[in-house]
């Protein structure tokens, strides 16, 4: 038996598919190759720091690491942290193939694609608002929440989630927080209005929503504590698990100002067994595994998976449109993790009332300028 391949993985519900014994994803790889695979799953709020310590080490503890697509890729490639990989095949959606690349070279293999999706209960919304469009604005979402009133929504406003939850509202005011040239654009009146609109939704949210991450919004929606929520495409399969009440009464919509990112696998430059790691990535990126990940997580990355399974998973059509039409990535920038971290911190302080929207965004702008 060969030595184990060690994978550093993010503690996202979608990742559980790889270690779920009923799917036997890792077991089948071991049987075929002789390589045992160990997934070390680290909670999201601790993941970036853990990842950076390993990437910056002369001898990585892991052969494979998970990377938040374009969110971190340019920074990691510029720093020389990742090994270049073979090109992906054309069954992978073109927009995702592009996300895995920097300057024509492929550095990542996609796992699942997260993007802003609205889940709602048609039995509650449609008698009031009629048929809900497949793509809505943040203003429309706010109007529906206000009309429904108290406990209408669950917000993913945990300190480790809040910036990306807020991002569609920022874009709705015409604000891109980061430009392709690296300039920062959050200390302006339009951004303040966006943050105020986002904070205003708290009145219609469940109590404690400032601590809700993936699990919080999932549990609230599953047990009908709210009528609407915004979550990630990569959480839909988990939300619509057998524990979801009235599973037939679920509708899906995208935000017109959505963002998305593809969680992916890469190989550290300092990994000890790159050949074994490449074999594992070839397998994890295969069509057979993508279908399993798609059904479990909700967000496959291959055209063939959408075509084969769209009748089984009713959100696949809108999720594919989200990826190909509606969602817009942030630019790939150096030091992006550090810059975005200041927005998470300051937006949360405004959401919890410790700062005004103006104070928070001004502080974020100043702090980001220092790390550019």
Secondary structure by P-SEA (a helix, b strand, c coil): cccbbbbbcccccccccccccccaaaaaaaaaccbbbbbbcccccccaaaaaaaaaccccccccccccccccaaaaaaaccbbbbccccccccaaaaaaacccccccccccccccbbbbbcccccccccccccccccaaaaaaaaaaacccccccccccccccccaaaaaaaacccccccccccccccaaaaaaaaaaaaaccccccccccccaaaaaaaaaaccccbbbbccccccccccccccccccbbbbbbcbbbbbbbbbbbbcccccaaaaaaaaaaaacaaaaaaaaaaccccccaaaaaaccccccaaaaaaaaacccccccccccaaaaaaaaaaaaaaaaaaccccaaaaaaaaaaaaaaac
